Amino acid sequence: MGSYEAEWYGFEVKSMRHLMDLYIEPSFHSAICIQFHEMADCSYRAFYNYQPDWKKFVDVLKTYARERNMDPSTKAMVAIDIAATAGVFKPLAPVSSYVLREDEKRCVEELYKNELPATDEHIIGLDGHSYTLRIFKDGEEKCYRTWCVTPLSWSALRNLVNTVVDRLGLDPGGYGAYFKKNT
């Protein structure tokens, strides 16, 4: 299952304004983090990276532990925390970026300005994928989380997810968002 650990792979971008983060964590693909920023030239840019392959992750962890003569009885999570604090996993998740087209910029602006409406609809599941949207506005953070079947009223989130999926050439079945149709 894809799980993006911001403290392991996260990144910092210098921009005029950090608008929002979108995490897509699919069951059968690598998780991805997309940060949306307004740049000094007033353009909007998306910065993103993927959760690395677990084999590479484990190889780096083993090498790091061996080079530091860590006790073999050290618990895995302790070793991971030490390595993450040292930043050894960040090179496994290089950051890429692209300038948003006007339609993509409108999706981001709609979510940033209007946020998502409150909903009583709670959709969860065991397989599929999940989305976490963090909006940074006026010194506060709003966080929204849903499964791949999004609440009907969250069309702005579906639009953003599907725009990113299309732009990055990702598998729509593995990363895309949809809403539950009445049956």
TAJO-V744562 format. One record per residue. N is the residue number from 0. PHI is phi as a letter, one per 20 degrees, with the letter a starting at -180 (NA if undefined). Layout:
n->N phi->PHI
n->N phi->PHI
This chain:
n->0 phi->NA
n->1 phi->f
n->2 phi->b
n->3 phi->e
n->4 phi->d
n->5 phi->g
n->6 phi->f
n->7 phi->e
n->8 phi->d
n->9 phi->g
n->10 phi->b
n->11 phi->d
n->12 phi->c
n->13 phi->e
n->14 phi->b
n->15 phi->f
n->16 phi->b
n->17 phi->e
n->18 phi->e
n->19 phi->a
n->20 phi->c
n->21 phi->c
n->22 phi->d
n->23 phi->d
n->24 phi->c
n->25 phi->e
n->26 phi->f
n->27 phi->c
n->28 phi->c
n->29 phi->f
n->30 phi->f
n->31 phi->c
n->32 phi->d
n->33 phi->c
n->34 phi->d
n->35 phi->d
n->36 phi->c
n->37 phi->e
n->38 phi->e
n->39 phi->f
n->40 phi->e
n->41 phi->m
n->42 phi->f
n->43 phi->d
n->44 phi->c
n->45 phi->d
n->46 phi->d
n->47 phi->b
n->48 phi->b
n->49 phi->d
n->50 phi->g
n->51 phi->f
n->52 phi->g
n->53 phi->f
n->54 phi->f
n->55 phi->f
n->56 phi->g
n->57 phi->f
n->58 phi->f
n->59 phi->f
n->60 phi->f
n->61 phi->f
n->62 phi->f
n->63 phi->f
n->64 phi->f
n->65 phi->f
n->66 phi->f
n->67 phi->d
n->68 phi->l
n->69 phi->f
n->70 phi->f
n->71 phi->g
n->72 phi->e
n->73 phi->f
n->74 phi->f
n->75 phi->g
n->76 phi->f
n->77 phi->f
n->78 phi->f
n->79 phi->f
n->80 phi->f
n->81 phi->f
n->82 phi->f
n->83 phi->f
n->84 phi->f
n->85 phi->f
n->86 phi->m
n->87 phi->f
n->88 phi->e
n->89 phi->g
n->90 phi->f
n->91 phi->f
n->92 phi->c
n->93 phi->f
n->94 phi->e
n->95 phi->d
n->96 phi->b
n->97 phi->b
n->98 phi->e
n->99 phi->f
n->100 phi->f
n->101 phi->f
n->102 phi->f
n->103 phi->f
n->104 phi->f
n->105 phi->f
n->106 phi->g
n->107 phi->f
n->108 phi->f
n->109 phi->f
n->110 phi->f
n->111 phi->f
n->112 phi->f
n->113 phi->e
n->114 phi->l
n->115 phi->d
n->116 phi->f
n->117 phi->f
n->118 phi->b
n->119 phi->e
n->120 phi->e
n->121 phi->d
n->122 phi->d
n->123 phi->c
n->124 phi->a
n->125 phi->e
n->126 phi->c
n->127 phi->o
n->128 phi->b
n->129 phi->c
n->130 phi->c
n->131 phi->c
n->132 phi->d
n->133 phi->d
n->134 phi->d
n->135 phi->d
n->136 phi->b
n->137 phi->l
n->138 phi->m
n->139 phi->d
n->140 phi->c
n->141 phi->d
n->142 phi->c
n->143 phi->c
n->144 phi->c
n->145 phi->b
n->146 phi->e
n->147 phi->f
n->148 phi->e
n->149 phi->e
n->150 phi->g
n->151 phi->g
n->152 phi->f
n->153 phi->e
n->154 phi->f
n->155 phi->f
n->156 phi->f
n->157 phi->g
n->158 phi->f
n->159 phi->f
n->160 phi->g
n->161 phi->f
n->162 phi->f
n->163 phi->f
n->164 phi->g
n->165 phi->f
n->166 phi->f
n->167 phi->e
n->168 phi->m
n->169 phi->e
n->170 phi->f
n->171 phi->f
n->172 phi->f
n->173 phi->e
n->174 phi->c
n->175 phi->f
n->176 phi->d
n->177 phi->b
n->178 phi->d
n->179 phi->f
n->180 phi->e
n->181 phi->f
n->182 phi->d
